């Protein structure tokens, strides 16, 4: 690996999220801080209580923050953000009672992910690693089964026009 890609010092800003470990209804209690969303948890892991304060209003209102949050929290420092099993979290968030205008927490989470991906793509020192799901590569319907168990002609997702992340049957 080229040396310009290897940090000179250990990476201090690291966050790791696992979808099933997040609690949409009750949040995660960190003592002085309780976080309710993936962006709240990532901010807390990156910067502790002070980091969480940057996204507190967005977290409490369940509204996705923009890229400026990550610029404040990470800046040009090396950072590693890992998100695993996001599909599980999105399914739970879809059923949450929290509505933001006409959108759900799942919709806000997709908006957040788009913002985070944009930031990571434009930041030469931020690495974002994600895995939607280990078991269900088809995320469009709750009845989908792992790809190895699917029958031909069933549950072939494709994005619906103009709706990122939404699926429809062919």
N, C-alpha and C positions, 0 to 999 in steps of 0.2 A: 504494500500500500504506500502511495506517495506520502512523504513526511508532512506535507502541508495539510493533510487530512487528519493527522494525529495531534490531539491537543498536547501542549507542553506540560500542562498540569492536570491533575484529576478533574473530572467534570463534577462540579458541585450542584448543578441544577439538573436533578433527575426526578421524574415523576412516572409512576406506573399505576395504571388503572385496570381492574378486571371487572367487567360488566356485572357478573353475579354478586360481586362484593359490594356494589353500590346499593344504597337503600333509598329509593325514590320518595317514599312517604316520610320516613323518620330521619333521613340524613345520616351522616357519620359524625359522631361526637369526638372531637379532638380536645376535650377539656374546655378551654376558653372559647372555642369556636366549634360550631356545628355547620357542616357543609351539606348542601342538598343536591348539587349537580356535578356532572363530570368536570365542568370548568372550575367550579369551586374547589373540588378536590385536587385538581392539577395545580391550581394556583397555590393552595395550601402546601402541597408537597414541594413545589418549587421555591416558595418563599416564606413558609411558616405563617404565623398570624399576620405579619405585615403583608405578605404576598396575598393572603386571602382578602385583606381589606381592599385591595385593588379591584376585586371582582364581587365584593360583598353584595352590592345592590343588585347586580345581574343574577347572582346566585339566589338571593332571597326571593326575587321576582320571577325566577326561572326564565329569564330572557338571555339569549345568547349574546356574549360580548363580542366586540369587533377585534381586529388585529392589534389595535393600540394597546390592549391589555397585555398582550404577549411581548410587545415592544417594551413596555414598562417593566415587566417581570423578568424578561430574559435579556433584552437588549442585544448586544453583540457578544455576549458570553456563550461558551459552549453549553448546550443543553440536550438532554435526551428525554423524550416523552414516549412512553409505551402505552398503547391502549389495546387490551385483549378482550375478546368476547363482547364487542360493542353491540352485536345483534341482540343479545339477551337484554342488555340495558334498554335498547330502543323498543323492544316489545313491551317491557314493563312500563317505560315512559309513555308509550302510546295509551296505556290504560290508566295512567295517573289522572287524578281529578283536576290537576292544575291546568288551566287554560290561560293562554296569553293572547288576548284578542280572540281571533278565530283559529289560533294554532295551538297545538299540544306541546307538551314537554318533549316529545319525540321530534316534532318539527323543529323546535328550538335547538335540540341537540344536533340535528343534521346541519342547521345553520352554523352552529358552533364549530362542528367538524370542518366545514368548508372554510371558515375563518382561520382555524388552526392550520389546516393544510396550506392555505395561501401564505400564512406567516412562515411556516417551515420551508416552503418552496423558495421563498425570497430571502431566507436567512442562511448564510453559508455555514453557520456554526450550530444550527439546530437540526437534530435528527428526530423524525417522527416515525415510529414503528407501530403498525396496527394489524390486527387480525380480526376480521368480522366475527367469525364463529369457527369453532373447531368441529362442530357436528353438523351444522345446517348451512351449506353454502347457498341454498335458495332461501332468501329472506322475505319473499313477497307474501306468503300466506302461512298462517300457523299450522296448516295441515301438511306442509312440505316435509319430506323426509330426506335423509342424507342422499347425495347423488347416487351412491351405489345401490340404494333401495328404490329409486324412482323408476317408474315404468315409462317406456317411450311414449311421448305425446302428453305427458302430464307435467305440470308445473315447470314450464320453461320461461323464466323471467326475462323481461326486457324492459328497459326504462320507458315509462310513459312520457310522451312528448311534453317538455317544459316542466317536468316534475322530477328533479334529481332524487334518486333513491327509491322512487315509487315503482312498483312492478304492475304488470298486467299480463293476463294470459294471452298466448298467441292463438 
